[in-house]
Amino acid sequence: MPLEYRRALAEMKSAHHAGGGVDTDTTEAPMSHNVQGLIAKRACFEAFSQLAPADRVAELEQGFGLLLLKDEAGDPETDPIPPEIAQIAQALSVQAPVAFVETAYFGGAGVQRSALWENGTLVRTCITQPGDPPREDRPINTVLRALGVDADDDGWDEFAMIGLMAYRSNREWLATIAHETVSDG
């Protein structure tokens, strides 16, 4: 994960501990958050590099990666999970559990959708309903827990702890991957 995101997370935690009341719920931010991709352990993506090219996998915390197969996210309320993404998730999940995650927020209102594949089988799908559930019960946190992502004792949910707050669109994530690839090369 980029150093600047780690610093920002540490500053928010520090303000939270100091009584600053920082809310880690990204859905309250007055900006958009539109991300769509697959999350699994990075080793799973590395083992299946023909399905998960390195230039499309962003590094997340706790040993996970985010595979971005599209430049832009769809609309989780009207668009089905893209079949090509579902096929890749099914194939990858033979190695390790794989989650599909999608956000569509603007100005604090929006939708999350998730799905989970294990052993080549779709085992769970979920989309937020009107009257958002508490953060811990939202679709993305639910599948992240199933993958083994840990929240922390200070109220930071799985979404924040894995680093999904770092960038707000697939294009931003992909630009970061491209920058890291150039910097490493």
PAKE-745869 format. One record per residue (C-alpha): x, y, z; residue in one letter. Coordinates in steps of 0.1 Angstrom, whole numbers, plus 2048, in hexadecimal, padded with zeros to 3 digits. Example, Ala and Ser with C-alpha at 12.3 -4.5 7.8 and 13.67 -1.06 7.14 Angstrom:
87B7D384EA;8897F5847S;
//
This chain:
800800800M;80D8237F8P;820834814L;80A853811E;7EB83E819Y;7FC82E837R;805851844R;7E185E83FA;7D383F851L;7EB84486EA;7E2869870E;7BC860871M;7C284688CK;7D685F8A0S;7BB87989DA;7A185F8A7H;7B58558C6H;7B987A8CFA;79387E8CFG;79188E8ADG;7748788A5G;78086E882V;767858871D;77783D85CT;75783584AD;75F840826T;73A84181DT;737862832E;75187481CA;74388E804P;75587E7E7M;74F8607D1S;75C83D7D5H;7588277B7N;76E8087B7V;7687E57A8Q;7807C87ABG;78A7A67BAL;79C7A27DBI;7B07847E5A;7D177C7F4K;7ED78A7DER;7FC7677DBA;7DC75B7CAC;7DF7767B0F;80476E7ABE;7FD7497A6A;7E475278BF;7F676E779S;7E6766758Q;7C476F768L;7D278B77FA;7EC79F76DP;8047B1785A;7FC7D2775D;7D87CF77FR;7DE7C47A4V;7E07DE7BFA;7F17D67E0E;7DA7D77FEL;7E27D2823E;7E37B1835Q;7F179E817G;7D47A4800F;7D27B37DDG;7B77C47C8L;7B37B87A4L;7A57D478FL;7987C576EL;7857E4762K;790808760D;76F81476FE;756804787A;7337FD77CG;71280478ED;70C7E97A8P;6E77F17AAE;6E07EA785T;6FE7D7776D;7037B277DP;7267A7788I;7397A7767P;73A78375AP;760785752E;767790776I;751774784A;76475A76FQ;78676777BI;77A76779FA;76D74379BQ;78E73778DA;7A37497A7L;78E73D7C4S;79B7197BEV;7BC7267CDQ;7AD73D7E8A;78D74F7F0P;78676D7DAV;76F78A7E0A;75F7A17C6F;75A7C47D4V;7497E37C6E;7418057D3T;72C8217C4A;72B83F7DCY;7278647D7F;72387D7F2G;71E86380DG;7028507FCA;7068317E8G;70980B7E5V;7217EF7ECQ;7207CD7DCR;7357AE7E3S;73878A7DAA;74D76E7E7L;75B74F7D4W;76A7317E6E;7777117D5N;76971C7B3G;7467237C1T;7347437C6L;7297417EBV;71C7647F3R;7107847E3T;7047A37F4C;6FA7C77EBI;6F17E3804T;6CD7EA808Q;6BC80B811P;6C5816834G;6EA80B834D;6F27F084EP;70D7F8867P;7307F8858R;7397D6866E;71B7C7853D;7207D8832R;7267C0814P;74B7C8810I;7547C5835N;7417A4836T;755794819V;7767A3825L;771792847R;76A771834A;78C775823L;79D77A844G;7A17A0845V;7A47AD868D;7957CD875A;7A57DD893D;79A7E38B7D;7978098B1D;77880689BG;78A80687AW;7777EE863D;7847D584AE;77F7ED82DF;79680783DA;7AF7EE84BM;7B57DC829I;7BA7FE819G;79C802802L;79982780DM;7BA82F7FCA;7AB8377DAY;78883F7CFR;7878307ACS;795814797N;7A882E782R;7BA83C7A2E;7C38197ACW;7D0810789L;7E5831788A;7F58277A9T;7FE80579CI;80D81477DA;82182D792H;82E8117A9E;8387FC78BT;84C81977CV;85C82079ES;8657FC7A3D;8737F8780G;
//
